[in-house]
Amino acid sequence: MPAETQTWYDIVVKVLKANQVKLVAYVPDNVLSPLIKAIHADPWFTVICPAREEEAVGIVTGAWMGGMRGITLMQTSGFATLPNALASLAVPFQIPLLMMISERGTLGDHQLGQAIVCRTMRPVLQTLGIEHFAIERLDDVEFVVNNMIQQAFSTQAPAAIILSPLLTKKNTASKQD
């Protein structure tokens, strides 16, 4: 598929596969739904939908200890439930927990709860020393996702890939069913 016709989620699927990230644990999210659908449609992935984001972290960290690479998918408010799991498990035990977070509570998302949590996400990541980067442009998806995955596994440290509404709203609306 030519790069100009690929969506952000097509690129993410390709990069996950190229980096042997086989396990995907997610809590449903409207913004991430095209990625979730694409992953479910691809038999290469093992997909698990736990009830809570903390469970997704436990599943992916346990899989890493068993030799399988994984990623957790969540929205900003789901991330807000994770500081204890990150501070007591992923960070001190140097587990390369990959997180892909759809950024909510900004750029026209008028839900107060989402907005409050959005303001706390980056400071929490910074405080825990977790590498994080927000993708705003389609042209940056492959580079950022690939390099964040490689950095997490080479340094054995958690990493968060944040999907800005500048990416997901612009580049999903015209491509979704």
Phi, psi and omega per residue, in radians:
M1 nan 2.213 3.124
P2 -1.047 2.549 -3.085
A3 -0.978 -0.661 -3.073
E4 -1.232 -0.285 3.112
T5 -1.784 -0.056 3.121
Q6 -1.387 2.542 3.042
T7 -1.608 2.940 3.100
W8 -1.031 -0.670 -3.080
Y9 -1.303 -0.546 3.021
D10 -1.066 -0.755 -3.130
I11 -1.143 -0.755 3.133
V12 -1.037 -0.800 3.126
V13 -1.006 -0.809 -3.137
K14 -1.058 -0.769 -3.102
V15 -1.234 -0.686 3.079
L16 -1.018 -0.812 -3.134
K17 -1.117 -0.743 -3.140
A18 -1.079 -0.471 -3.132
N19 -1.787 0.252 3.086
Q20 1.028 0.574 3.061
V21 -1.572 1.670 -2.999
K22 -1.634 -0.545 -3.067
L23 -1.657 2.280 3.078
V24 -2.214 2.085 3.067
A25 -1.996 2.239 -3.068
Y26 -2.523 2.712 2.917
V27 -1.905 2.287 -3.025
P28 -0.888 2.505 -3.124
D29 -2.683 2.328 -3.130
N30 -1.062 -0.746 -3.115
V31 -1.109 -0.694 -3.118
L32 -1.474 -0.065 -3.037
S33 -0.984 -0.652 3.101
P34 -1.155 -0.614 3.073
L35 -1.191 -0.762 3.140
I36 -1.072 -0.763 3.101
K37 -1.076 -0.763 -3.135
A38 -1.111 -0.688 3.141
I39 -1.219 -0.739 3.088
H40 -1.068 -0.598 -3.096
A41 -1.336 -0.232 -3.083
D42 -1.811 1.948 -3.086
P43 -1.145 -0.165 3.113
W44 -1.140 -0.545 -3.070
F45 -1.547 2.593 2.907
T46 -1.762 2.113 -3.015
V47 -2.068 2.289 3.135
I48 -2.267 2.379 3.130
C49 -2.076 1.524 3.120
P50 -1.313 3.048 -3.114
A51 -1.359 -0.507 -3.048
R52 -2.421 2.763 -3.122
E53 -1.140 -0.596 3.104
E54 -1.082 -0.639 3.082
E55 -1.145 -0.692 3.100
A56 -1.057 -0.731 3.097
V57 -1.089 -0.798 3.118
G58 -1.053 -0.719 -3.141
I59 -1.135 -0.835 -3.089
V60 -1.217 -0.675 3.106
T61 -1.205 -0.670 3.065
G62 -1.108 -0.714 3.099
A63 -1.085 -0.706 3.112
W64 -1.053 -0.749 3.124
M65 -1.119 -0.443 3.098
G66 -1.619 0.068 3.056
G67 1.703 0.184 -3.134
M68 -1.990 2.364 3.083
R69 -1.471 2.428 -3.139
G70 -2.519 3.039 3.106
I71 -2.513 2.601 3.026
T72 -1.881 2.422 3.087
L73 -2.001 2.345 -3.097
M74 -2.803 2.948 3.002
Q75 -1.766 3.008 -3.072
T76 -0.939 -0.785 -3.098
S77 -1.149 -0.554 3.063
G78 -1.178 -0.632 3.080
F79 -1.042 -0.595 -3.094
A80 -1.061 -0.312 3.128
T81 -1.499 -0.079 -2.945
L82 -1.709 -0.209 -3.024
P83 -0.888 -0.710 -3.136
N84 -1.143 -0.798 3.132
A85 -1.102 -0.649 3.118
L86 -1.223 -0.806 -3.070
A87 -1.284 -0.450 -3.089
S88 -1.840 -0.183 -3.103
L89 -2.219 -1.208 -2.984
A90 -1.118 -0.810 -3.083
V91 -1.240 -0.965 -3.066
P92 -1.183 -0.466 -3.131
F93 -1.696 0.202 3.046
Q94 0.885 0.949 3.123
I95 -1.739 2.180 -3.116
P96 -1.321 1.159 3.130
L97 -1.254 2.021 3.071
L98 -1.579 2.328 3.080
M99 -2.209 2.323 2.993
M100 -2.031 2.093 -2.977
I101 -2.102 2.125 3.025
S102 -1.380 2.155 -3.067
E103 -1.385 2.086 3.135
R104 -2.087 2.864 3.079
G105 1.524 0.280 -3.140
T106 -2.541 2.903 3.066
L107 0.862 0.940 3.052
G108 1.689 -0.054 3.050
D109 -1.488 1.849 -2.963
H110 -1.651 0.324 3.097
Q111 -1.451 2.049 -3.052
L112 -0.987 -0.769 3.141
G113 -1.036 -0.747 3.108
Q114 -1.122 -0.730 -3.121
A115 -1.100 -0.733 3.138
I116 -1.119 -0.817 -3.134
V117 -1.137 -0.666 3.131
C118 -1.024 -0.674 3.141
R119 -1.209 -0.323 -3.119
T120 -1.687 -0.310 -2.998
M121 -1.054 -0.960 -3.096
R122 -1.123 -0.719 3.077
P123 -1.064 -0.642 3.093
V124 -1.139 -0.829 3.116
L125 -1.028 -0.766 3.137
Q126 -1.094 -0.807 -3.121
T127 -1.060 -0.670 3.141
L128 -1.449 -0.035 3.134
G129 1.225 0.521 -3.118
I130 -1.641 2.114 3.084
E131 -1.020 2.353 3.128
H132 -2.614 2.629 -3.134
F133 -2.648 2.398 3.116
A134 -1.744 2.256 3.108
I135 -1.686 2.176 -3.132
E136 -1.950 -0.384 -3.040
R137 -2.155 2.462 3.122
L138 -0.985 -0.655 -3.128
D139 -1.096 -0.331 -3.090
D140 -1.697 -0.157 -3.003
V141 -1.033 -0.945 -3.066
E142 -1.062 -0.828 -3.120
F143 -1.061 -0.860 -3.071
V144 -1.180 -0.865 -3.097
V145 -1.083 -0.809 3.140
N146 -1.037 -0.844 -3.080
N147 -1.265 -0.574 3.075
M148 -1.175 -0.709 3.100
I149 -1.100 -0.861 -3.112
Q150 -1.095 -0.689 3.119
Q151 -1.134 -0.768 -3.125
A152 -1.032 -0.808 -3.086
F153 -1.314 -0.582 3.135
S154 -1.299 -0.556 -3.141
T155 -1.699 -0.105 -3.069
Q156 0.890 0.985 3.141
A157 -2.441 2.573 3.088
P158 -1.063 2.711 3.092
A159 -2.582 2.506 -3.141
A160 -2.101 2.182 3.057
I161 -1.817 2.036 -3.081
I162 -1.763 2.226 3.124
L163 -1.721 1.843 -3.135
S164 -1.192 2.593 3.017
P165 -1.048 -0.390 3.066
L166 -1.072 -0.499 3.076
L167 -1.551 -0.938 -2.952
T168 -1.304 -0.596 -3.132
K169 -1.351 -0.744 -3.125
K170 -1.203 -0.744 -2.964
N171 -1.717 0.052 3.108
T172 -1.884 -0.629 -3.013
A173 -0.967 -0.731 -3.096
S174 -1.452 -0.206 -3.060
K175 -1.802 -0.342 -3.061
Q176 -1.281 2.719 3.110
D177 -1.203 nan nan
